[in-house]
């Protein structure tokens, strides 16, 4: 078992999509790409909303 060999891996997912296990390993590639696109859009909107007025 991987965790027994490296205790730092506890909670990490082996699929490589995330640093932690959130169940994304169960998504198809198409579903995963939709999640990634949604997260990018949310991050961009957050960045824009936090930018000073002159930079928007």
Secondary structure as GFF3:
##gff-version 3
##sequence-region A 1 56
A	DSSP	alpha_helix	2	5	.	.	.	ID=ss1
A	DSSP	three_ten_helix	7	9	.	.	.	ID=ss2
A	DSSP	three_ten_helix	24	26	.	.	.	ID=ss3
A	DSSP	alpha_helix	29	50	.	.	.	ID=ss4
A	DSSP	three_ten_helix	53	55	.	.	.	ID=ss5
###
